[in-house]
């Protein structure tokens, strides 16, 4: 007894065949295109979600590190500021020394805040998803033109 030839049969559950292809009706073809389009849209949405998640995680990590650095820096600088205030108080009244230290701190704080805002303003990108969607639209236009 011989085995039936399975070379021309598609794998179970597959719409695609290799070699000789049976004729597919219009309704089945439209259904297949709709299903493929739906799967493509889902895949593009999943890609967009992954890109956004990656970008948001990177910005969140940067913000957390910035907050940690600011807290530790504040604690370390407090000792230096007290020492600077005492040193200035040796040559001028205490209130003037404290005022000078406070003004210098405000200036440095403003500069650091400006730099931090620039770092946190990095846009989150979905460039890969955008390129894929544009490629898909171009493919559909070329392959479905005249049908």
trRosetta pair geometry for C-beta under 8 A, 3 or more apart (Angstrom, degrees):
i j d omega theta_ij theta_ji phi_ij phi_ji
3 6 7.6 -51 148 -12 108 101
5 8 6.6 40 125 13 105 96
6 9 5.0 -59 -159 35 66 118
7 19 6.7 71 134 -23 89 161
8 17 7.2 27 176 -174 61 117
8 18 7.9 -134 -132 80 44 64
8 19 4.9 -101 -116 89 77 139
8 20 5.4 0 -147 44 124 101
9 17 7.5 -80 -168 -127 21 105
10 14 4.4 -135 161 83 116 107
10 15 7.2 -78 169 115 169 7
10 16 5.9 145 -129 83 129 46
10 17 4.4 -92 -61 -89 102 73
10 18 7.6 125 -97 5 71 70
11 14 4.5 65 63 -2 83 132
14 17 7.8 140 113 -66 108 54
15 32 5.8 161 170 -119 163 124
17 20 7.5 -46 137 87 130 48
17 21 5.1 155 74 -111 120 75
17 22 7.1 81 10 12 160 80
24 28 4.8 -116 -178 89 97 124
24 29 5.3 120 117 -61 116 89
24 32 7.5 -6 167 -6 152 143
25 28 4.8 91 59 12 81 102
25 29 6.9 -145 97 -7 40 90
26 29 5.6 -57 -146 37 32 112
26 30 6.2 31 157 -18 67 105
27 30 5.9 -53 -147 36 29 109
27 31 6.3 30 153 -19 63 108
28 31 5.6 -54 -146 38 32 113
28 32 6.2 34 153 -21 65 105
29 32 5.6 -53 -147 35 31 111
29 33 6.4 30 154 -17 65 104
30 33 5.8 -53 -147 37 32 110
30 34 6.3 32 154 -19 65 107
31 34 5.8 -55 -147 38 30 111
31 35 6.3 29 154 -19 65 107
32 35 5.7 -54 -145 38 30 110
32 36 6.2 29 156 -17 65 107
33 36 5.7 -55 -144 40 30 110
33 37 6.1 32 155 -21 64 107
34 37 5.7 -54 -146 37 28 112
34 38 6.3 31 154 -21 63 106
35 38 5.7 -53 -148 35 30 113
35 39 6.4 29 153 -16 64 105
36 39 5.7 -54 -148 38 32 111
36 40 6.2 34 153 -21 65 107
37 40 5.6 -54 -147 36 31 113
37 41 6.4 31 155 -19 65 104
38 41 5.9 -53 -148 35 30 109
38 42 6.5 30 153 -17 63 106
39 42 5.7 -54 -148 37 32 112
39 43 6.3 33 153 -20 65 106
40 43 5.7 -54 -148 36 31 111
40 44 6.4 29 154 -17 65 105
40 136 6.1 144 169 -139 135 144
41 44 5.8 -54 -147 37 32 110
41 45 6.4 33 153 -19 65 105
42 45 5.7 -55 -148 36 31 111
42 46 6.4 32 153 -19 65 105
43 46 5.7 -53 -148 36 32 113
43 47 6.4 34 152 -20 64 104
44 47 5.5 -51 -148 35 34 113
44 48 6.4 36 152 -20 65 103
44 129 5.8 109 -170 -153 82 93
44 132 5.9 -172 -114 105 99 124
44 133 5.7 85 -149 -75 146 92
44 136 7.4 -80 -67 -5 138 155
45 48 5.6 -51 -148 35 33 112
45 49 6.4 36 152 -20 64 103
46 49 5.7 -51 -149 35 32 113
46 50 6.4 33 153 -19 64 105
47 50 5.7 -54 -149 36 32 112
47 51 6.4 31 154 -18 66 105
47 128 6.5 -115 166 109 120 108
47 129 4.9 161 108 -91 108 95
47 132 6.6 30 87 33 164 157
48 51 5.8 -55 -147 37 31 110
48 52 6.3 28 156 -16 66 108
48 126 5.2 21 -135 -144 84 130
48 129 4.2 62 -79 -107 81 166
49 52 5.9 -59 -146 40 29 108
49 53 6.1 30 156 -21 65 109
50 53 5.8 -54 -144 36 28 112
50 54 6.4 30 156 -20 63 107
51 54 5.8 -56 -150 35 29 112
51 55 6.4 24 156 -14 64 108
51 124 7.8 131 138 167 83 92
51 125 6.8 -84 169 98 119 61
51 126 5.0 125 98 -114 143 66
51 127 7.9 -169 -159 33 150 58
51 128 6.1 -177 -84 44 139 109
51 129 6.0 -125 10 -20 147 113
52 55 5.8 -59 -148 40 32 108
52 56 6.1 28 158 -17 68 110
52 124 5.9 63 -134 154 64 134
52 126 6.5 -8 -58 -76 85 105
53 56 5.9 -58 -143 40 28 108
53 57 6.2 30 158 -21 64 107
54 57 5.9 -55 -148 34 26 111
54 58 6.6 26 154 -19 61 106
55 58 5.8 -55 -151 34 32 111
55 59 6.5 26 155 -13 66 106
55 124 3.4 126 128 -138 145 93
55 125 6.3 159 -86 29 145 59
56 59 5.8 -55 -147 40 34 108
56 60 6.1 36 153 -21 67 108
56 124 6.1 9 -56 -104 67 146
57 60 5.6 -55 -144 38 30 113
57 61 6.3 33 156 -21 65 105
58 61 5.8 -53 -149 34 29 111
58 62 6.5 30 152 -18 62 106
59 62 5.6 -54 -149 37 34 113
59 63 6.3 34 154 -19 66 105
59 120 6.7 87 -160 -149 100 68
59 122 6.4 -163 -94 66 102 105
59 124 7.0 -74 -20 -70 134 101
60 63 5.7 -54 -146 36 31 110
60 64 6.3 31 155 -18 65 107
61 64 5.8 -55 -147 37 30 111
61 65 6.3 28 156 -16 64 108
62 65 5.9 -57 -146 39 29 109
62 66 6.2 31 154 -21 64 108
62 119 6.5 -148 167 148 132 110
62 120 6.9 178 110 -96 120 68
62 122 7.9 62 39 24 167 132
63 66 5.6 -55 -147 36 31 113
63 67 6.4 31 155 -19 65 104
63 120 6.2 63 -84 -112 94 114
64 67 5.8 -54 -149 35 31 110
64 68 6.4 29 154 -16 65 107
65 68 5.7 -54 -146 39 33 112
65 69 6.2 32 156 -18 66 108
66 69 5.8 -55 -144 39 29 110
66 70 6.3 31 155 -21 63 107
66 116 5.7 116 -167 -135 142 113
66 119 7.2 157 -81 90 140 139
66 120 7.6 -74 7 -62 164 107
67 70 5.7 -55 -147 35 29 112
67 71 6.4 29 155 -19 64 105
68 71 5.9 -55 -148 34 30 109
68 72 6.4 21 158 -9 65 109
69 72 6.0 -59 -145 43 30 105
69 73 5.9 32 157 -21 65 113
70 73 5.7 -57 -142 40 27 113
70 74 6.2 33 156 -25 63 106
70 112 7.8 133 -110 152 103 137
71 74 5.8 -53 -150 31 28 114
71 75 6.7 25 154 -15 62 104
72 75 5.8 -54 -150 36 34 110
72 76 6.3 28 155 -14 67 108
73 76 5.8 -59 -145 41 31 107
73 77 5.9 25 160 -17 68 113
74 77 6.0 -59 -138 40 25 107
74 78 6.6 41 157 -38 60 98
75 78 6.0 -42 -156 10 29 117
76 79 6.8 -57 -175 28 38 105
76 80 7.3 25 142 -6 67 110
77 80 5.3 -60 -154 44 48 112
77 81 5.9 50 150 -25 78 105
78 81 5.8 -56 -146 35 29 111
78 82 6.5 30 156 -19 64 104
79 82 5.9 -54 -150 33 31 110
79 83 6.5 29 153 -16 64 107
80 83 5.6 -56 -149 38 33 112
80 84 6.3 34 153 -20 67 105
81 84 5.5 -50 -144 36 34 111
81 85 6.3 36 155 -20 65 104
81 101 5.7 112 -164 -173 92 127
81 105 7.0 28 -117 -74 136 123
82 85 5.7 -53 -149 35 31 113
82 86 6.5 28 154 -16 64 105
83 86 5.8 -56 -148 38 31 109
83 87 6.3 32 153 -21 65 107
84 87 5.6 -54 -146 36 32 112
84 88 6.3 28 156 -15 66 106
84 101 5.7 139 102 -105 114 115
85 88 5.9 -56 -146 39 29 107
85 89 6.2 34 153 -25 64 108
85 94 7.8 49 170 -155 97 75
85 97 5.2 114 -157 138 64 110
85 98 5.8 40 -140 -88 120 62
85 101 5.0 -42 -79 -33 91 157
86 89 5.5 -53 -146 33 32 117
86 90 7.3 46 152 -32 60 92
86 97 7.8 118 -59 151 10 152
87 90 6.0 -43 -167 11 36 114
87 97 8.0 168 73 -150 51 132
88 91 6.4 -74 -163 46 43 93
88 92 6.0 -30 164 42 82 106
88 96 7.6 -131 147 104 116 81
88 97 3.4 154 103 -131 112 105
88 100 6.1 -152 -161 61 164 135
88 101 7.0 -160 21 -45 149 101
89 92 6.9 -86 -121 68 30 64
89 93 7.5 -28 -137 150 71 21
89 94 4.7 24 -125 -100 116 69
89 97 4.4 -92 -63 8 68 164
92 96 4.6 -81 142 82 124 130
92 97 5.7 154 77 -54 102 87
93 96 4.8 88 65 8 85 105
93 97 7.1 -154 95 -7 43 88
94 97 5.6 -56 -148 36 34 112
94 98 6.3 32 156 -18 68 106
95 98 5.8 -54 -148 37 32 111
95 99 6.3 34 153 -21 65 107
96 99 5.6 -52 -146 36 32 114
96 100 6.4 34 155 -20 64 103
97 100 5.9 -54 -150 34 30 111
97 101 6.5 28 154 -16 64 107
98 101 5.8 -56 -149 39 31 111
98 102 6.3 32 154 -21 66 108
99 102 5.7 -55 -146 36 30 112
99 103 6.4 29 157 -18 65 106
100 103 6.0 -55 -147 35 29 109
100 104 6.5 29 155 -17 63 107
101 104 5.9 -57 -150 37 30 111
101 105 6.4 32 152 -20 64 108
102 105 5.6 -56 -150 36 31 114
102 106 6.5 33 153 -21 65 103
103 106 5.7 -50 -149 33 33 112
103 107 6.6 32 153 -18 64 104
104 107 5.9 -55 -152 35 32 111
104 108 6.4 27 154 -14 66 108
105 108 5.9 -57 -144 41 31 107
105 109 6.0 33 157 -21 66 110
106 109 5.7 -55 -143 38 28 113
106 110 6.4 31 157 -21 62 105
107 110 5.9 -55 -152 33 29 111
107 111 6.7 27 153 -16 63 105
108 111 5.8 -55 -151 36 33 111
108 112 6.3 30 154 -16 67 108
109 112 5.8 -57 -146 40 31 109
109 113 6.2 32 156 -20 66 107
110 113 5.8 -54 -145 35 30 111
110 114 6.5 32 156 -20 63 106
111 114 5.8 -57 -153 34 30 113
111 115 6.6 28 152 -16 65 106
112 115 5.7 -54 -148 37 34 110
112 116 6.2 34 154 -20 67 107
113 116 5.7 -54 -145 37 31 111
113 117 6.4 33 156 -21 65 105
114 117 6.0 -53 -149 33 29 111
114 118 6.8 30 153 -18 61 105
115 118 5.8 -58 -158 34 33 113
115 119 6.6 29 150 -17 66 106
116 119 5.7 -57 -150 37 35 110
116 120 6.2 24 157 -12 69 109
117 120 6.0 -58 -140 43 31 105
117 121 6.2 38 157 -32 63 110
118 121 5.9 -56 -148 26 28 116
119 122 6.9 -20 175 -26 42 104
126 129 4.5 -35 172 41 97 119
126 130 5.8 108 112 -28 83 94
127 130 5.6 -57 -146 37 31 113
127 131 6.3 30 157 -19 67 106
128 131 5.9 -55 -148 36 29 110
128 132 6.4 29 154 -19 64 107
129 132 5.7 -56 -148 37 31 111
129 133 6.3 29 156 -18 66 106
130 133 6.0 -56 -147 36 29 108
130 134 6.4 27 155 -17 64 108
131 134 5.8 -56 -148 38 30 111
131 135 6.3 31 153 -20 64 107
132 135 5.6 -56 -149 37 31 112
132 136 6.3 32 153 -20 66 105
133 136 5.6 -52 -146 36 33 112
133 137 6.3 33 155 -19 66 104
134 137 5.8 -52 -145 36 31 110
134 138 6.4 32 154 -18 63 106
135 138 5.8 -55 -149 37 30 111
135 139 6.4 33 152 -22 64 105
136 139 5.6 -53 -148 33 32 112
136 140 6.4 31 154 -18 65 104
137 140 5.8 -53 -148 36 32 111
137 141 6.3 33 153 -20 64 106
138 141 5.7 -55 -148 35 31 113
138 142 6.4 22 158 -13 65 107
139 142 6.1 -63 -149 40 29 103
139 143 6.0 5 163 -1 67 117
140 143 6.3 -68 -135 49 25 96
140 144 5.4 -7 178 8 67 122
141 144 6.8 -62 -118 50 15 90
141 145 6.1 38 165 -55 56 103
142 145 6.1 -37 -147 -2 23 119
144 147 5.3 -85 -165 35 61 123
